[in-house]
Amino acid sequence: MDTNKVWYITGASKGLGLSLVKQLLAKGYKVAATSRNTNAFDAITGCQENFLPLVTDLKSEESIATSIGETVKKLGKLDVVINNAGYGLGGALEELTTEEITENFEVNFFAVVRVIQQALPYLRKQRSGFIINISSIAGFAPGTGWSMYSAAKFAVSGLSDALANDLKPLGIHVTNVMPGWFRTNFAKSGSIAYRKKCIEDYDYLQEFHEKLNSIDGSQLGDPDKVADVFIQLVNSKNPAVDLFLGSDAFTRAKARLEQLNGQMDDWKSLSYATDFD
């Protein structure tokens, strides 16, 4: 296995991102890890020559460009980009403010766009590279009470699938990863925001938000197993464009596909009705 690859990971100071950093370093890879604050990386010792912590503002094109430039300068190149940064936003659309919606898209979607834009000149020049975008099963089969978060993740999935077509001729692969629930801190307040304005008619959504808290600590997914999956992915001759991560995500996706196929069959006559005779 080629451990000479350089990995660049956003949102790496906690959760899945931090687990990826630790596992990849333990396996001998070089890793650049971004965060708004690198204090979370203080516990990582013994592999400083392979590790580059980077204070990066993912809402700033300049900050991202600097961090990627530093990665190439100090670690020698750039091979794998993992867009992992993101957070959940719960609430009915009518309850959410423009500011809450904009901020969620800034972090969950536009940060992905900025990172890819800044990474592509390096990947194009070497005619190789791999981009892994962490979407969510909610970006394929939305849950109740998470409309705007699901919309942002749908955008990530759509971007990923389109880029996979656009970049393959340049030797650059793109995979849209849609995880289910992993036993990280994602269910905690630091990774989840809720609408500040509440409308009584949407009180029923509270049940679905409380469900998130109830599964904390009992999620099926083991974050420490993800690095091995990603290593297999980037070394595959024919990598998946869409990858559901976790048995819960896989099962939920299958159910959504069955629902969609049934719906298409039920409405096939109307789908065809707009064709010229």
Helices and strands as residue ranges (DSSP letters): E 6-9, H 15-26, E 30-35, G 38-41, G 48-50, E 51-55, H 61-75, E 80-83, E 88-90, G 93-95, H 98-105, I 106-110, H 111-126, E 129-134, G 137-139, H 147-167, G 168-170, E 172-179, E 192-194, G 200-205, H 206-214, G 223-225, H 226-234, E 242-245, H 247-266, H 268-272
